[in-house]
Amino acid sequence: MLKPRPQGYRDRLGIPQAEGVTTVKRRTLDILFSIGGVGLAGLLLIIGFVMSSNADFSHNYVTDQLAQQKITFKAAEALTEEERQAPCLVEYAGQPLTTGKQAECYANEFIGLHVKSSGKGLTYAEIGDVQTKLRADIAAAQRNGDPNVADLQKQLADATSQRETVFKGETLRGILLTSYGFSELGNKADQAANVIFLGAILLVALSIAGFVHALVTPKSEAFAAPETTVPAETDGSRSKVAA
């Protein structure tokens, strides 16, 4: 009869061996997580550079397009009392319009003010309603031989001129506000790129810490190794161990 294979200390004490349990070395986990952190940091860096590139494109594009318009803010001494009520018009007085913030100021505070005064507080659509009513009044006056036809025609001509002025002003205002919105998208992209770069730096630092921890961790140390309870030694077990 073959002798049983010599068992270790646990077998001699009658400690059951865990079946189907796989232990992972702590050092292996540290290395795997650190490599994953470095890979994720690299991906974040790529995304950050893309966002930063888009932000630069937005800023440069807006500046180039606005510079081509050759718009300059009125000098401080040339501002009217109404225009002086807008702090940004005073701040940018005499400067060329080249940034999104300047475009917003010029569109809302300068063009918006003059469009409102030119249209007497009416919008492009509202002046259109006035034109429609005047045309109907002129047609009725002509049918009835009303002597006020000339006066009504003059009112229609004035309304048409007002509407054209409002249309041109609102068109330029819309273009400038679109440039402002595009520049703001660039600013948001720039902010997002900065946050992404910070996240990448943090991941690199954590990965380095993980590699360092892996180097100082014994190769035999297991992660969350299952614990077994050692039974109290009896006289018989002591004699077995002694033997």
C-alpha positions in Angstrom: 0.0 0.0 0.0 1.4 3.4 -1.0 2.0 5.9 1.7 0.0 9.1 1.5 1.9 12.1 0.2 3.3 14.2 3.0 1.0 17.0 3.8 1.8 20.5 5.1 1.2 22.0 8.5 -2.5 22.7 7.7 -3.2 19.1 6.8 -1.4 17.8 10.0 -3.7 20.1 12.1 -6.8 19.0 10.2 -7.4 22.5 8.6 -9.6 22.1 5.5 -8.1 23.5 2.3 -10.3 26.0 0.3 -11.5 24.5 -2.9 -12.1 26.5 -6.1 -10.6 29.7 -4.6 -8.2 31.6 -6.8 -6.1 34.3 -5.0 -4.7 37.3 -6.9 -1.4 38.8 -5.9 -1.5 42.3 -4.6 1.5 43.3 -6.6 -0.2 42.1 -9.8 -3.3 44.2 -9.1 -1.2 47.3 -8.4 0.6 46.9 -11.8 -2.6 46.2 -13.7 -4.4 49.2 -12.3 -1.4 51.4 -12.8 -1.1 50.4 -16.4 -4.8 51.1 -16.9 -4.4 54.5 -15.2 -1.5 55.4 -17.6 -3.6 54.3 -20.6 -6.6 56.3 -19.5 -4.4 59.4 -18.8 -3.1 59.1 -22.3 -6.6 59.0 -23.7 -7.5 62.0 -21.6 -4.5 63.9 -22.9 -5.6 63.2 -26.5 -9.1 64.5 -25.8 -7.6 67.5 -24.0 -5.4 68.4 -27.0 -8.4 68.1 -29.3 -10.5 70.3 -27.1 -7.7 72.8 -26.8 -7.2 72.8 -30.6 -10.9 73.5 -31.2 -10.8 76.4 -28.7 -7.8 77.9 -30.5 -9.6 77.6 -33.8 -12.7 79.2 -32.4 -10.8 82.2 -31.0 -8.7 82.7 -34.1 -11.6 82.3 -36.5 -13.8 84.8 -34.6 -10.9 87.3 -34.4 -10.2 87.0 -38.1 -13.8 87.4 -39.2 -14.5 90.4 -36.9 -11.3 92.1 -38.0 -12.4 91.9 -41.6 -15.5 94.0 -40.7 -13.3 96.8 -39.7 -15.7 98.0 -36.9 -14.3 100.4 -34.4 -16.1 101.6 -31.2 -16.9 105.3 -31.0 -14.4 107.4 -29.1 -15.3 108.2 -25.5 -15.8 111.9 -26.2 -18.1 111.0 -29.1 -20.5 108.9 -27.1 -24.0 110.2 -26.4 -25.6 110.3 -23.0 -27.6 107.2 -23.8 -24.5 105.3 -25.0 -22.6 106.2 -21.9 -25.1 104.3 -19.9 -23.6 101.1 -21.2 -20.3 100.4 -19.3 -18.9 98.2 -22.1 -19.2 101.0 -24.7 -17.1 103.2 -22.4 -14.6 100.4 -21.7 -14.1 99.6 -25.4 -14.3 103.2 -26.6 -12.0 103.8 -29.6 -10.9 100.1 -29.8 -11.3 97.9 -32.9 -13.9 95.1 -32.6 -12.0 91.8 -32.6 -13.3 89.6 -29.8 -16.6 87.9 -29.0 -17.2 90.0 -25.9 -16.8 93.1 -27.9 -19.2 91.8 -30.5 -21.8 91.1 -27.8 -21.4 94.7 -26.5 -21.6 96.3 -29.9 -24.6 94.2 -30.9 -26.7 94.7 -27.8 -25.6 98.1 -26.5 -24.8 100.1 -29.6 -26.8 98.5 -32.5 -29.6 97.5 -30.3 -30.0 101.0 -28.9 -30.0 102.7 -32.4 -32.3 100.1 -33.9 -34.8 100.6 -31.1 -34.7 104.4 -31.6 -34.9 104.1 -35.4 -37.9 101.8 -35.3 -39.5 103.9 -32.5 -39.6 100.8 -30.3 -41.1 98.6 -33.0 -39.6 95.4 -34.3 -39.2 94.5 -38.0 -42.3 92.4 -37.9 -44.4 95.1 -36.1 -43.4 97.7 -38.7 -44.6 95.3 -41.3 -48.0 95.3 -39.7 -48.0 99.1 -39.9 -47.1 99.0 -43.6 -49.9 96.6 -44.3 -52.5 98.8 -42.5 -51.2 101.9 -44.4 -51.5 100.2 -47.7 -55.1 99.3 -46.9 -55.8 102.9 -45.8 -54.2 104.3 -49.0 -56.3 101.9 -51.2 -59.5 103.0 -49.4 -58.6 106.7 -49.6 -57.9 106.4 -53.3 -61.3 104.7 -53.9 -63.1 107.4 -51.9 -61.1 110.3 -53.3 -59.7 111.2 -49.9 -57.3 114.2 -50.1 -55.2 112.6 -47.3 -53.7 110.0 -49.8 -50.5 112.0 -50.1 -50.0 112.1 -46.4 -50.7 108.3 -46.1 -48.2 107.6 -48.8 -45.6 109.6 -47.0 -46.3 107.7 -43.8 -45.9 104.5 -45.8 -42.5 105.6 -47.2 -41.3 106.5 -43.8 -42.4 103.2 -42.4 -40.7 101.4 -45.3 -37.4 103.3 -44.6 -37.7 102.5 -40.9 -38.2 98.8 -41.6 -35.2 98.7 -43.9 -33.1 100.4 -41.3 -34.3 98.0 -38.6 -33.7 95.0 -40.9 -30.1 96.0 -41.7 -29.4 96.7 -38.0 -30.9 93.4 -36.8 -29.1 91.5 -39.5 -25.7 92.9 -38.4 -26.7 92.5 -34.8 -27.5 88.8 -35.4 -24.2 88.2 -37.2 -22.2 89.7 -34.3 -24.1 87.8 -31.7 -23.5 84.6 -33.7 -19.7 85.4 -33.5 -20.1 86.0 -29.8 -21.8 82.6 -29.3 -19.1 80.8 -31.4 -16.4 82.5 -29.2 -18.2 81.3 -26.1 -18.1 77.7 -27.4 -14.4 78.1 -27.7 -14.1 79.4 -24.1 -16.1 76.4 -22.9 -13.8 74.0 -24.9 -10.8 75.7 -23.4 -12.2 75.2 -19.8 -13.0 71.6 -20.5 -9.5 71.0 -21.9 -8.0 72.4 -18.6 -10.2 70.1 -16.5 -9.2 67.1 -18.7 -5.5 67.9 -18.4 -5.8 68.1 -14.6 -7.6 64.8 -14.6 -4.8 63.3 -16.7 -2.2 64.6 -14.3 -4.0 63.1 -11.4 -4.2 59.7 -13.1 -0.5 59.8 -13.9 0.3 60.6 -10.2 -1.9 57.8 -9.0 -0.4 55.4 -11.5 3.1 56.2 -10.3 2.0 55.7 -6.8 0.6 52.3 -7.8 3.9 51.3 -9.4 5.8 52.3 -6.4 3.5 50.3 -4.1 3.9 47.3 -6.4 7.7 47.5 -6.0 7.6 47.5 -2.2 4.9 44.8 -1.9 6.2 41.3 -1.4 5.6 39.0 -4.4 3.8 36.4 -2.2 1.3 38.8 -0.7 -2.2 38.0 -1.9 -5.1 40.4 -2.3 -8.1 39.6 0.0 -6.8 36.1 0.7 -9.5 33.8 2.3 -9.1 33.4 6.0 -9.4 30.0 7.7 -9.9 29.3 11.4 -7.2 27.2 13.0 -8.8 24.7 15.3 -7.6 24.4 18.9 -4.7 22.0 19.3 -5.5 18.8 21.1 -3.0 16.4 22.7 -3.3 14.2 19.7 -2.5 17.0 17.3 0.4 18.1 19.4 1.8 14.6 19.3 1.3 14.4 15.5 3.1 17.7 15.0 5.9 16.6 17.3 6.2 13.4 15.4 
